[in-house]
Amino acid sequence: MAKALNRNLWVDYLRSALTVLVVAHHASLAYTTFARFDKVAYIRSTHAVVDKKRWIGLDIFENFNDVFFMSLMFLIGGLFLIKSIDKKGIAVFIKDRFFRLFLPFISLGTLLMLIAYFPSYYLAKENTHLIAYVKDFFVVEQWPVGPPWFIWVLFVFNILLALLHSTIRKNSRNIAHFITLLQNKPVLFFIFWWVITWLLYVPIAYNIGAGTWTGFGPFDFQLSRVLLYFGYFMLGVSIGTTNFNQQLFALTSPIIRQWWLWLLLALSAYTLLTIVEQKEILANMVKTNQLGSLSGWMIYFSIYTASCTLSSIAFLTTFRKFVQTSFSWWNSLTENAYLIYLTHYIFITSIQFLLLTYDMPAFVKFLITFIISLTLSWGLSILLRKIKVINQYL
């Protein structure tokens, strides 16, 4: 254990912790009560492998992650980019992003997904013909993107930021002034963030459906959340124009000092969301004409966006408050987080497939899948980063 020297250590640790949540999220998907497998086209399944063992507790865990964690990942992804462009220049920045994001996505991502989805093909077709599998992968399933979808979308956001860089820099003083105004007003800070989340998500989700995806080939993305993700990315960029460790997220800031309250509110908001969903309270009120359909949806989406906002703030403030010291094992996790994200899915699907015939509780299967997948992807990353070109960019 050593004293932290990196003043952004808490951001690094938060990013790696979210990566671990991603692994756990995918480990749970085979065992949720809503899981289903489509043998005609496995890409339409809720997950690559679906087990008969289910547990509603994993529904609650999976949905908690789904409400906020990718939005927060995009916010963190934008935090340091303005300073990176200032330092490197636009041309070098784009080149760097191409080698760090797009190239690994299209090459390594495709290879890894070819491996990861083979258990799905076997479960659907009950054969192991490799040529038939590859043809099915690209033609019938239309090049499944899997978890690496985040990487290509982040790349596009990076390019858009490069194009907007001069405009942002011209307005950076106004942006910094506005953010500074929020740092001593936690209630206003929350309301602003919640309203932004609501406006970016609710109109599009209500009109096209909350789970709508679209895309071409591997360039798949969640259409219902694209504005939300870009908004959180730009929020991260905006915060990154300031000295946020000494201002908005200073340890003496009211926002950080009240980390416990954000945590309590986040748990309360998600608990309310879960009760509303599980008990179908709003749906039943609509059915009995106690509430209009539009009103029911707006109430639900308002709770949902509040949960997203509060969970994001709770994670940010809690990590800022408590991450003051570095740990060698967590440093290793941080250094390998990107490759863990890229590689973990091959272990997830393989282990879930191997566990199908074993009679054990869903939670036990989830734990086995999560622990082994995280360990193996972490170890694989350490090995891969011994290759000079991989270590340089990933």
Secondary structure, 3 states (H helix, E strand, C coil): CEECCCCCHHHHHHHHHHHHHHHHHHHHHHHCCCCCCCCCCHHHCCCCCCCCCCCHHHHHHHHHHHHHHHHHHHHHHHCCHHHHHHHHCHHHHHHHHHHHHHHHHHHHHHHHHHHHCHHHHHHHHCCCCHHHHHHHHHHHCCCCCCCCHHHHHHHHHHHHHHHHHHHHHHCHHHHHHHHHHHCCCHHHHHHHHHHHHHHHHHHHHHHHCCCCEEEECCEEEEHHHHHHHHHHHHHHHHHHCCCCCCCCCCCCCHHHHCHHHHHHHHHHHHHHHHHHHHCCHHHHHHHCCCCCHHHHHHHHHHHHHHHHHHHHHHHHHHHHHHCCEECHHHHHHHHHHHHHHHHHHHHHHHHHHHCCCCCCCHHHHHHHHHHHHHHHHHHHHHHHCCCHHHHHHC
